[in-house]
Amino acid sequence: MKPYILLTPGLLTTSETVKEAMLTDWCTWDADYNVHIVEEIRKSLVALATKQTDEYTSVLLQGSGTYCVEAVIGSTVKPGDKLLILSNGAYGDRMGNIAEYHGINYDMLAFDETEQVSVSYVDDYLAHNAEITHVSVVHCETTTGVLNPLKEIAHIVKMHGKKLIVDAMSSFGGVPLDVEELGIDFLISSANKCIQGVPGFGFIIARKSELMRCKGVSKSLSLDIYDQWETMEKGHGKWRFTSPTHVVRAFKQAMDELAEEGGVEARHQRYCKNHEVLVEGMRSLGFKTLLPDAIQSPVITSFLYPNADFDFKSFYAQLKERGFVIYPGKISQADTFRIGNIGDVYPEDFSKLIEVIKECKY
């Protein structure tokens, strides 16, 4: 198979050293794995999320990011509680699907996919619906690439005294934030996003006091975040069920590489530059972005089809042949395709991509 650069929002292109980290087999009971890898990861994730590390802890959970979203919703929203889901894309809608499966009492405030969540609407809704106990929102909605105003949303949610759950799947590690400053109670992300690991597990950054309230709430064995956390605490990094050892070791390497790059701020700057080079280049070729610049994240960029006869499959195949893989669109109101800006990719990669697109027939 020919190697290519993966320009998608995670899965994404990983460094050679992250890939090499998976070449060693590990024993799940070994202290070198549990204490020196898993526990270091857990502490490092909390330090990445906030300066107030004593107030938060982290839970690692096997599976994709959606497993963690379902685990948090199923472990935090108790009978008698009510969840408000803020949605402007497929991943917000998926939270509603999860709530349906679990029989959770919820409301959804749905916004257009090409708009941010409206802070004033959220404020008004919470002011008139006192029964809401929890609010969940997606920070970066990769359906389109829109970046929701998390700071403003968090302020309103906390002002109304509600618990805040944030799906930061495609932003954590690549967009600066502090969970304590924002008042986030549960933040969810995945190994294969901005930290640039490979898929296999997700993680939750949890306020300790709120996590303690989750004991006995979940109706799932494997998706119980309190039991998962308790086992890791008592077992010094031991997972309840089979740990994805190779993926965890790769993630540790990816965390080290994030620190070497200069942390989240430096990575954010690189992603922003990737996006800038991409958008300037695409616009110079006549392509238009789906979103206005003001609400666009540096994570993934949606482009409108350039003409009515545009054949995405042919365009995709031509790019793949030249070493680049992109993403189809995911909204119904417009014909789009998406290009991810995250991963072990750099501005020069996007300059090369633009040169390749110049030579494509579309």
Secondary structure by P-SEA (a helix, b strand, c coil): cbbbbbcccccccccaaaaaaacbbbbccccccccccaaaaaaaaaaacccccccbbbbbbcccaaaaaaaaaaacccccbbbbbbbccaaaaaaaaaaaaaccccccccccccccccaaaaaaaaaacccccbbbbbccccccccccaaaaaaaaaaaabbbbbbccccccccbbbbcccccccbbbbccccccccccccccccccaaaaaacccccccccccaaaaaaaaaaaccccccccaaaaaaaaaaaaaaaaaaccaaaaaaaaaaaaaaaaaaaaaaccccccccccccccbbbbccccccccaaaaaaaaaaabbbbbbbccccccbbbbbccccccaaaaaaaaaaaaaccc
